[in-house]
Amino acid sequence: MTEIEIRTHTALHVVKGALRKVLGAKWTASTYVSGNHGRITVVANSKPSEDDMNKVFELSNSKVVENLPIVIEELPREEAEKKYGDEIYDLFPVPQEVKVLKIIIIPEWNINACNKSHTKTTSEIGKIVYDYWRYRNSKKLLEVAFNIE
C-alpha cells in the first residue's frame, strides 16, 4: 500500500465509526481503496437523509481533528473473540486458518479485525471529503464514497 492508500484505508475505519454512531450500521459488506478515494458499504435498515450523511462526515472529520491514536493489538483469534465478541468482524469472514488477528482500535469509536496497514493517529488521515452515497433498498446496503485531502 502507498502512503496515501494507508491514509485512505484508515479513513474507512473512521467513517465506519461515524456510520455506526449516526445510523447504527454495525456490519460492513465491502470496502474499496484506490489512491485517495475510499468506499465503504454497510448494512443499513433504511435510507439515510442528507442531514444524516452530512453528520457522518462532520463526525468523521471531528475524529481526525481529535488526533486519536490508532491502537493495534495482535491476539490469538480465540482470545480476540472472547475479548471483543463479534464487534471485530464484518460480513466478509476472516478465513478459519487465520489464527492470530490484528485488531485495529480507535478508542470509543471503532474496532475491527484488519490485516492492512494504518496510520498511527487519526490526524495523519487528513480531511475526509464526502463524494457520494447511494442506498440499495432491496439489499438494505448503503454505499458511501469519500476522498481524502
N, CA and C atoms as an extended XYZ file, in Angstrom:
447
Properties=species:S:1:pos:R:3:atomname:S:1:resname:S:1:resid:I:1 pbc="F F F"
N         0.846       -1.198        0.000 N   MET     1
C         0.000        0.000        0.000 CA  MET     1
C         0.882        1.248        0.000 C   MET     1
N         0.449        2.248       -0.745 N   THR     2
C         1.155        3.518       -0.741 CA  THR     2
C         0.755        4.309        0.509 C   THR     2
N         1.484        5.366        0.792 N   GLU     3
C         1.177        6.202        1.958 CA  GLU     3
C        -0.241        6.766        1.866 C   GLU     3
N        -0.629        7.237        0.680 N   ILE     4
C        -1.986        7.797        0.524 CA  ILE     4
C        -3.041        6.707        0.721 C   ILE     4
N        -2.770        5.493        0.259 N   GLU     5
C        -3.732        4.406        0.454 CA  GLU     5
C        -3.830        3.981        1.913 C   GLU     5
N        -2.722        4.074        2.640 N   ILE     6
C        -2.757        3.785        4.079 CA  ILE     6
C        -3.647        4.812        4.782 C   ILE     6
N        -3.492        6.084        4.404 N   ARG     7
C        -4.334        7.140        4.989 CA  ARG     7
C        -5.807        6.920        4.633 C   ARG     7
N        -6.054        6.578        3.364 N   THR     8
C        -7.429        6.363        2.909 CA  THR     8
C        -8.041        5.144        3.596 C   THR     8
N        -7.253        4.080        3.708 N   HIS     9
C        -7.765        2.882        4.369 CA  HIS     9
C        -8.100        3.176        5.838 C   HIS     9
N        -7.242        3.907        6.520 N   THR    10
C        -7.519        4.256        7.913 CA  THR    10
C        -8.797        5.093        8.000 C   THR    10
N        -9.019        5.946        7.008 N   ALA    11
C       -10.240        6.762        6.974 CA  ALA    11
C       -11.487        5.879        6.915 C   ALA    11
N       -11.390        4.701        6.277 N   LEU    12
C       -12.530        3.781        6.261 CA  LEU    12
C       -12.979        3.451        7.675 C   LEU    12
N       -12.016        3.229        8.576 N   HIS    13
C       -12.340        2.899        9.965 CA  HIS    13
C       -13.017        4.082       10.666 C   HIS    13
N       -12.583        5.293       10.346 N   VAL    14
C       -13.177        6.484       10.952 CA  VAL    14
C       -14.606        6.681       10.443 C   VAL    14
N       -14.794        6.549        9.133 N   VAL    15
C       -16.126        6.700        8.557 CA  VAL    15
C       -17.056        5.600        9.079 C   VAL    15
N       -16.535        4.386        9.202 N   LYS    16
C       -17.348        3.284        9.740 CA  LYS    16
C       -17.840        3.629       11.154 C   LYS    16
N       -16.980        4.193       11.984 N   GLY    17
C       -17.388        4.603       13.326 CA  GLY    17
C       -18.517        5.616       13.287 C   GLY    17
N       -18.427        6.565       12.362 N   ALA    18
C       -19.469        7.591       12.241 CA  ALA    18
C       -20.772        6.986       11.719 C   ALA    18
N       -20.675        6.060       10.778 N   LEU    19
C       -21.877        5.390       10.269 CA  LEU    19
C       -22.573        4.613       11.379 C   LEU    19
N       -21.782        4.058       12.247 N   ARG    20
C       -22.354        3.316       13.367 CA  ARG    20
C       -23.046        4.265       14.345 C   ARG    20
N       -22.382        5.391       14.647 N   LYS    21
C       -22.953        6.352       15.597 CA  LYS    21
C       -24.230        6.998       15.053 C   LYS    21
N       -24.225        7.383       13.783 N   VAL    22
C       -25.359        8.117       13.214 CA  VAL    22
C       -26.489        7.186       12.786 C   VAL    22
N       -26.139        6.058       12.166 N   LEU    23
C       -27.158        5.190       11.564 CA  LEU    23
C       -27.314        3.840       12.249 C   LEU    23
N       -26.441        3.535       13.200 N   GLY    24
C       -26.482        2.222       13.831 CA  GLY    24
C       -25.986        1.110       12.923 C   GLY    24
N       -25.206        1.447       11.904 N   ALA    25
C       -24.714        0.474       10.916 CA  ALA    25
C       -23.535       -0.305       11.496 C   ALA    25
N       -23.769       -1.549       11.866 N   LYS    26
C       -22.738       -2.367       12.503 CA  LYS    26
C       -21.917       -3.177       11.500 C   LYS    26
N       -22.570       -3.678       10.442 N   TRP    27
C       -21.910       -4.647        9.570 CA  TRP    27
C       -21.421       -4.028        8.270 C   TRP    27
N       -20.144       -4.194        7.991 N   THR    28
C       -19.564       -3.752        6.727 CA  THR    28
C       -19.697       -4.883        5.719 C   THR    28
N       -20.229       -4.555        4.541 N   ALA    29
C       -20.379       -5.546        3.474 CA  ALA    29
C       -19.170       -5.548        2.537 C   ALA    29
N       -18.569       -4.355        2.308 N   SER    30
C       -17.383       -4.287        1.453 CA  SER    30
C       -16.664       -2.957        1.652 C   SER    30
N       -15.396       -2.957        1.270 N   THR    31
C       -14.592       -1.731        1.284 CA  THR    31
C       -13.768       -1.685        0.004 C   THR    31
N       -13.341       -0.477       -0.357 N   TYR    32
C       -12.531       -0.289       -1.546 CA  TYR    32
C       -11.651        0.928       -1.325 C   TYR    32
N       -10.378        0.824       -1.722 N   VAL    33
C        -9.450        1.943       -1.652 CA  VAL    33
C        -8.639        1.980       -2.936 C   VAL    33
N        -8.541        3.175       -3.516 N   SER    34
C        -7.655        3.405       -4.653 CA  SER    34
C        -7.131        4.820       -4.530 C   SER    34
N        -5.831        4.950       -4.257 N   GLY    35
C        -5.254        6.282       -4.052 CA  GLY    35
C        -5.936        6.976       -2.893 C   GLY    35
N        -6.452        8.199       -3.157 N   ASN    36
C        -7.101        8.960       -2.079 CA  ASN    36
C        -8.615        8.752       -2.057 C   ASN    36
N        -9.104        7.773       -2.815 N   HIS    37
C       -10.543        7.504       -2.877 CA  HIS    37
C       -10.879        6.246       -2.074 C   HIS    37
N       -11.885        6.357       -1.226 N   GLY    38
C       -12.342        5.211       -0.449 CA  GLY    38
C       -13.837        5.033       -0.588 C   GLY    38
N       -14.275        3.788       -0.403 N   ARG    39
C       -15.705        3.485       -0.454 CA  ARG    39
C       -15.983        2.372        0.553 C   ARG    39
N       -17.029        2.550        1.319 N   ILE    40
C       -17.442        1.547        2.285 CA  ILE    40
C       -18.933        1.282        2.095 C   ILE    40
N       -19.299        0.015        2.117 N   THR    41
C       -20.695       -0.376        2.006 CA  THR    41
C       -21.084       -1.073        3.297 C   THR    41
N       -22.158       -0.582        3.912 N   VAL    42
C       -22.619       -1.129        5.186 CA  VAL    42
C       -24.081       -1.533        5.086 C   VAL    42
N       -24.482       -2.430        5.970 N   VAL    43
C       -25.884       -2.801        6.077 CA  VAL    43
C       -26.601       -1.678        6.822 C   VAL    43
N       -27.677       -1.159        6.212 N   ALA    44
C       -28.469       -0.091        6.833 CA  ALA    44
C       -29.941       -0.439        6.626 C   ALA    44
N       -30.719       -0.389        7.680 N   ASN    45
C       -32.119       -0.803        7.602 CA  ASN    45
C       -33.019        0.172        6.856 C   ASN    45
N       -32.557        1.422        6.721 N   SER    46
C       -33.363        2.396        5.987 CA  SER    46
C       -32.450        3.416        5.313 C   SER    46
N       -33.029        4.109        4.349 N   LYS    47
C       -32.286        5.122        3.594 CA  LYS    47
C       -32.028        6.329        4.494 C   LYS    47
N       -30.765        6.761        4.586 N   PRO    48
C       -30.473        7.929        5.423 CA  PRO    48
C       -30.905        9.222        4.717 C   PRO    48
N       -30.989       10.271        5.489 N   SER    49
C       -31.278       11.590        4.922 CA  SER    49
C       -29.956       12.273        4.574 C   SER    49
N       -30.041       13.351        3.823 N   GLU    50
C       -28.831       14.147        3.532 CA  GLU    50
C       -28.242       14.661        4.843 C   GLU    50
N       -29.105       15.058        5.786 N   ASP    51
C       -28.629       15.529        7.097 CA  ASP    51
C       -27.840       14.433        7.807 C   ASP    51
N       -28.341       13.191        7.738 N   ASP    52
C       -27.622       12.069        8.339 CA  ASP    52
C       -26.234       11.941        7.737 C   ASP    52
N       -26.155       12.000        6.419 N   MET    53
C       -24.863       11.818        5.746 CA  MET    53
C       -23.917       12.978        6.035 C   MET    53
N       -24.458       14.180        6.109 N   ASN    54
C       -23.609       15.321        6.480 CA  ASN    54
C       -23.066       15.133        7.892 C   ASN    54
N       -23.893       14.620        8.785 N   LYS    55
C       -23.477       14.355       10.169 CA  LYS    55
C       -22.370       13.296       10.195 C   LYS    55
N       -22.465       12.269        9.349 N   VAL    56
C       -21.422       11.226        9.268 CA  VAL    56
C       -20.069       11.868        8.965 C   VAL    56
N       -20.031       12.777        7.999 N   PHE    57
C       -18.749       13.377        7.633 CA  PHE    57
C       -18.297       14.443        8.617 C   PHE    57
N       -19.241       15.112        9.247 N   GLU    58
C       -18.905       16.061       10.314 CA  GLU    58
C       -18.232       15.314       11.475 C   GLU    58
N       -18.834       14.211       11.901 N   LEU    59
C       -18.256       13.409       12.991 CA  LEU    59
C       -16.925       12.788       12.588 C   LEU    59
N       -16.847       12.296       11.350 N   SER    60
C       -15.590       11.696       10.873 CA  SER    60
C       -14.449       12.703       10.957 C   SER    60
N       -14.692       13.910       10.464 N   ASN    61
C       -13.628       14.911       10.491 CA  ASN    61
C       -13.323       15.409       11.893 C   ASN    61
N       -14.309       15.357       12.798 N   SER    62
C       -14.016       15.730       14.186 CA  SER    62
C       -13.067       14.703       14.809 C   SER    62
N       -13.185       13.431       14.409 N   LYS    63
C       -12.262       12.397       14.910 CA  LYS    63
C       -10.867       12.599       14.346 C   LYS    63
N       -10.768       13.068       13.121 N   VAL    64
C        -9.460       13.367       12.534 CA  VAL    64
C        -8.797       14.490       13.338 C   VAL    64
N        -9.551       15.552       13.602 N   VAL    65
C        -9.030       16.705       14.350 CA  VAL    65
C        -8.625       16.308       15.776 C   VAL    65
N        -9.343       15.371       16.381 N   GLU    66
C        -9.030       14.938       17.746 CA  GLU    66
C        -7.661       14.265       17.857 C   GLU    66
N        -7.105       13.826       16.732 N   ASN    67
C        -5.772       13.206       16.736 CA  ASN    67
C        -5.719       11.991       17.671 C   ASN    67
N        -6.706       11.119       17.521 N   LEU    68
C        -6.767        9.911       18.354 CA  LEU    68
C        -5.723        8.890       17.913 C   LEU    68
N        -5.215        8.114       18.857 N   PRO    69
C        -4.267        7.064       18.477 CA  PRO    69
C        -4.987        5.922       17.758 C   PRO    69
N        -4.300        5.299       16.825 N   ILE    70
C        -4.782        4.070       16.204 CA  ILE    70
C        -4.060        2.951       16.954 C   ILE    70
N        -4.802        2.228       17.770 N   VAL    71
C        -4.230        1.177       18.612 CA  VAL    71
C        -4.312       -0.141       17.853 C   VAL    71
N        -3.215       -0.866       17.820 N   ILE    72
C        -3.190       -2.159       17.142 CA  ILE    72
C        -2.844       -3.237       18.150 C   ILE    72
N        -3.731       -4.226       18.260 N   GLU    73
C        -3.491       -5.381       19.126 CA  GLU    73
C        -3.418       -6.617       18.249 C   GLU    73
N        -2.429       -7.450       18.472 N   GLU    74
C        -2.379       -8.747       17.792 CA  GLU    74
C        -2.642       -9.803       18.842 C   GLU    74
N        -3.726      -10.560       18.624 N   LEU    75
C        -4.163      -11.537       19.613 CA  LEU    75
C        -4.485      -12.862       18.934 C   LEU    75
N        -4.312      -13.952       19.670 N   PRO    76
C        -4.830      -15.215       19.147 CA  PRO    76
C        -6.331      -15.039       18.890 C   PRO    76
N        -6.801      -15.604       17.810 N   ARG    77
C        -8.198      -15.442       17.400 CA  ARG    77
C        -9.174      -15.727       18.535 C   ARG    77
N        -8.976      -16.832       19.227 N   GLU    78
C        -9.882      -17.222       20.303 CA  GLU    78
C        -9.925      -16.153       21.396 C   GLU    78
N        -8.768      -15.617       21.745 N   GLU    79
C        -8.691      -14.576       22.773 CA  GLU    79
C        -9.367      -13.284       22.287 C   GLU    79
N        -9.144      -12.923       21.026 N   ALA    80
C        -9.759      -11.720       20.460 CA  ALA    80
C       -11.282      -11.845       20.463 C   ALA    80
N       -11.779      -13.019       20.090 N   GLU    81
C       -13.230      -13.236       20.064 CA  GLU    81
C       -13.821      -13.197       21.464 C   GLU    81
N       -13.086      -13.729       22.433 N   LYS    82
C       -13.549      -13.717       23.818 CA  LYS    82
C       -13.584      -12.274       24.345 C   LYS    82
N       -12.569      -11.496       24.001 N   LYS    83
C       -12.439      -10.128       24.497 CA  LYS    83
C       -13.419       -9.162       23.816 C   LYS    83
N       -13.605       -9.298       22.482 N   TYR    84
C       -14.376       -8.315       21.728 CA  TYR    84
C       -15.667       -8.844       21.095 C   TYR    84
N       -15.883      -10.146       21.128 N   GLY    85
C       -17.086      -10.706       20.507 CA  GLY    85
C       -17.114      -10.465       19.004 C   GLY    85
N       -18.319      -10.300       18.461 N   ASP    86
C       -18.430      -10.117       17.011 CA  ASP    86
C       -18.178       -8.677       16.567 C   ASP    86
N       -17.865       -7.791       17.506 N   GLU    87
C       -17.562       -6.395       17.164 CA  GLU    87
C       -16.397       -6.281       16.190 C   GLU    87
N       -15.501       -7.242       16.216 N   ILE    88
C       -14.286       -7.163       15.390 CA  ILE    88
C       -14.517       -7.616       13.957 C   ILE    88
N       -15.667       -8.197       13.676 N   TYR    89
C       -15.905       -8.786       12.360 CA  TYR    89
C       -16.810       -7.941       11.475 C   TYR    89
N       -16.730       -8.231       10.186 N   ASP    90
C       -17.591       -7.644        9.168 CA  ASP    90
C       -18.390       -8.779        8.542 C   ASP    90
N       -19.165       -8.468        7.502 N   LEU    91
C       -19.931       -9.519        6.837 CA  LEU    91
C       -19.036      -10.492        6.082 C   LEU    91
N       -17.885       -9.999        5.595 N   PHE    92
C       -16.965      -10.909        4.909 CA  PHE    92
C       -16.106      -11.595        5.963 C   PHE    92
N       -16.103      -12.923        5.961 N   PRO    93
C       -15.447      -13.668        7.042 CA  PRO    93
C       -13.922      -13.671        6.958 C   PRO    93
N       -13.301      -13.754        8.124 N   VAL    94
C       -11.861      -13.990        8.207 CA  VAL    94
C       -11.689      -15.504        8.074 C   VAL    94
N       -10.862      -15.954        7.146 N   PRO    95
C       -10.701      -17.409        6.965 CA  PRO    95
C       -10.335      -18.115        8.275 C   PRO    95
N       -10.891      -19.300        8.475 N   GLN    96
C       -10.663      -20.063        9.708 CA  GLN    96
C        -9.198      -20.383        9.959 C   GLN    96
N        -8.408      -20.478        8.889 N   GLU    97
C        -6.991      -20.806        9.084 CA  GLU    97
C        -6.190      -19.645        9.688 C   GLU    97
N        -6.785      -18.446        9.724 N   VAL    98
C        -6.121      -17.302       10.360 CA  VAL    98
C        -6.285      -17.471       11.870 C   VAL    98
N        -5.169      -17.698       12.555 N   LYS    99
C        -5.210      -17.999       13.993 CA  LYS    99
C        -4.863      -16.802       14.881 C   LYS    99
N        -4.215      -15.768       14.280 N   VAL   100
C        -3.869      -14.552       15.017 CA  VAL   100
C        -4.508      -13.377       14.286 C   VAL   100
N        -5.242      -12.555       15.031 N   LEU   101
C        -5.917      -11.411       14.431 CA  LEU   101
C        -5.240      -10.110       14.824 C   LEU   101
N        -5.161       -9.216       13.862 N   LYS   102
C        -4.699       -7.851       14.121 CA  LYS   102
C        -5.971       -7.023       14.306 C   LYS   102
N        -6.135       -6.470       15.508 N   ILE   103
C        -7.326       -5.701       15.855 CA  ILE   103
C        -6.960       -4.216       15.835 C   ILE   103
N        -7.695       -3.452       15.047 N   ILE   104
C        -7.481       -2.012       14.931 CA  ILE   104
C        -8.528       -1.323       15.789 C   ILE   104
N        -8.062       -0.474       16.700 N   ILE   105
C        -8.965        0.189       17.638 CA  ILE   105
C        -8.765        1.701       17.574 C   ILE   105
N        -9.847        2.403       17.321 N   ILE   106
C        -9.876        3.848       17.516 CA  ILE   106
C       -10.715        4.010       18.773 C   ILE   106
N       -10.074        4.347       19.890 N   PRO   107
C       -10.760        4.328       21.192 CA  PRO   107
C       -12.132        4.999       21.190 C   PRO   107
N       -13.116        4.244       21.697 N   GLU   108
C       -14.506        4.679       21.824 CA  GLU   108
C       -15.117        5.102       20.492 C   GLU   108
N       -14.582        4.548       19.386 N   TRP   109
C       -15.089        4.933       18.073 CA  TRP   109
C       -15.314        3.730       17.147 C   TRP   109
N       -14.272        2.934       16.932 N   ASN   110
C       -14.368        1.809       16.006 CA  ASN   110
C       -13.371        0.732       16.388 C   ASN   110
N       -13.771       -0.513       16.140 N   ILE   111
C       -12.886       -1.652       16.369 CA  ILE   111
C       -13.156       -2.670       15.266 C   ILE   111
N       -12.075       -3.166       14.663 N   ASN   112
C       -12.208       -4.140       13.580 CA  ASN   112
C       -10.961       -4.993       13.479 C   ASN   112
N       -11.169       -6.260       13.125 N   ALA   113
C       -10.045       -7.102       12.723 CA  ALA   113
C        -9.663       -6.626       11.327 C   ALA   113
N        -8.376       -6.367       11.100 N   CYS   114
C        -7.945       -5.829        9.808 CA  CYS   114
C        -6.463       -6.119        9.617 C   CYS   114
N        -6.124       -6.694        8.483 N   ASN   115
C        -4.723       -7.046        8.243 CA  ASN   115
C        -3.979       -6.018        7.396 C   ASN   115
N        -4.574       -4.849        7.171 N   LYS   116
C        -3.932       -3.801        6.365 CA  LYS   116
C        -3.059       -2.903        7.231 C   LYS   116
N        -2.323       -2.003        6.569 N   SER   117
C        -1.511       -1.005        7.269 CA  SER   117
C        -2.374        0.208        7.606 C   SER   117
N        -2.028        0.890        8.705 N   HIS   118
C        -2.803        2.036        9.184 CA  HIS   118
C        -1.878        3.150        9.640 C   HIS   118
N        -2.423        4.365        9.707 N   THR   119
C        -1.669        5.486       10.266 CA  THR   119
C        -1.550        5.274       11.779 C   THR   119
N        -0.696        6.044       12.407 N   LYS   120
C        -0.530        5.932       13.855 CA  LYS   120
C        -1.596        6.730       14.619 C   LYS   120
N        -2.100        7.794       13.987 N   THR   121
C        -3.135        8.634       14.602 CA  THR   121
C        -4.175        9.015       13.552 C   THR   121
N        -5.323        9.483       14.024 N   THR   122
C        -6.369        9.896       13.082 CA  THR   122
C        -5.996       11.173       12.332 C   THR   122
N        -5.213       12.057       12.947 N   SER   123
C        -4.890       13.321       12.264 CA  SER   123
C        -4.028       13.104       11.020 C   SER   123
N        -3.315       11.992       10.953 N   GLU   124
C        -2.486       11.706        9.775 CA  GLU   124
C        -3.332       11.432        8.535 C   GLU   124
N        -4.615       11.150        8.720 N   ILE   125
C        -5.506       10.869        7.598 CA  ILE   125
C        -5.669       12.090        6.708 C   ILE   125
N        -5.841       13.259        7.317 N   GLY   126
C        -6.179       14.461        6.565 CA  GLY   126
C        -7.695       14.596        6.502 C   GLY   126
N        -8.150       15.603        5.810 N   LYS   127
C        -9.595       15.865        5.723 CA  LYS   127
C       -10.285       14.775        4.903 C   LYS   127
N       -11.431       14.334        5.405 N   ILE   128
C       -12.256       13.334        4.713 CA  ILE   128
C       -13.383       14.094        4.020 C   ILE   128
N       -13.409       14.010        2.700 N   VAL   129
C       -14.358       14.787        1.897 CA  VAL   129
C       -15.414       13.864        1.301 C   VAL   129
N       -16.640       14.158        1.596 N   TYR   130
C       -17.812       13.435        1.111 CA  TYR   130
C       -17.836       13.470       -0.412 C   TYR   130
N       -17.963       12.307       -1.051 N   ASP   131
C       -18.042       12.227       -2.508 CA  ASP   131
C       -19.499       11.946       -2.906 C   ASP   131
N       -19.989       10.751       -2.591 N   TYR   132
C       -21.385       10.424       -2.893 CA  TYR   132
C       -21.831        9.278       -1.995 C   TYR   132
N       -23.121        9.039       -1.987 N   TRP   133
C       -23.666        7.865       -1.321 CA  TRP   133
C       -24.867        7.384       -2.118 C   TRP   133
N       -25.154        6.097       -1.986 N   ARG   134
C       -26.371        5.547       -2.577 CA  ARG   134
C       -26.865        4.416       -1.687 C   ARG   134
N       -28.174        4.316       -1.637 N   TYR   135
C       -28.815        3.295       -0.814 CA  TYR   135
C       -29.548        2.321       -1.718 C   TYR   135
N       -29.282        1.036       -1.530 N   ARG   136
C       -29.975       -0.005       -2.292 CA  ARG   136
C       -30.985       -0.673       -1.361 C   ARG   136
N       -32.226       -0.236       -1.478 N   ASN   137
C       -33.283       -0.695       -0.579 CA  ASN   137
C       -33.483       -2.206       -0.646 C   ASN   137
N       -33.399       -2.790       -1.848 N   SER   138
C       -33.652       -4.229       -1.993 CA  SER   138
C       -32.644       -5.068       -1.207 C   SER   138
N       -31.415       -4.553       -1.072 N   LYS   139
C       -30.376       -5.285       -0.343 CA  LYS   139
C       -30.097       -4.688        1.040 C   LYS   139
N       -30.733       -3.555        1.330 N   LYS   140
C       -30.500       -2.833        2.593 CA  LYS   140
C       -29.020       -2.472        2.754 C   LYS   140
N       -28.399       -2.019        1.649 N   LEU   141
C       -26.985       -1.650        1.658 CA  LEU   141
C       -26.812       -0.170        1.353 C   LEU   141
N       -25.960        0.465        2.125 N   LEU   142
C       -25.607        1.867        1.943 CA  LEU   142
C       -24.148        1.934        1.510 C   LEU   142
N       -23.922        2.494        0.343 N   GLU   143
C       -22.559        2.673       -0.185 CA  GLU   143
C       -22.179        4.136        0.013 C   GLU   143
N       -21.029        4.362        0.641 N   VAL   144
C       -20.572        5.715        0.947 CA  VAL   144
C       -19.166        5.888        0.391 C   VAL   144
N       -19.002        6.896       -0.465 N   ALA   145
C       -17.690        7.153       -1.067 CA  ALA   145
C       -17.162        8.503       -0.579 C   ALA   145
N       -15.829        8.557       -0.475 N   PHE   146
C       -15.175        9.771        0.009 CA  PHE   146
C       -13.784        9.869       -0.604 C   PHE   146
N       -13.202       11.040       -0.445 N   ASN   147
C       -11.805       11.275       -0.824 CA  ASN   147
C       -11.125       11.883        0.385 C   ASN   147
N        -9.809       11.757        0.423 N   ILE   148
C        -9.078       12.446        1.491 CA  ILE   148
C        -8.168       13.492        0.855 C   ILE   148
N        -7.980       14.574        1.585 N   GLU   149
C        -7.111       15.667        1.118 CA  GLU   149
C        -5.859       15.720        1.942 C   GLU   149
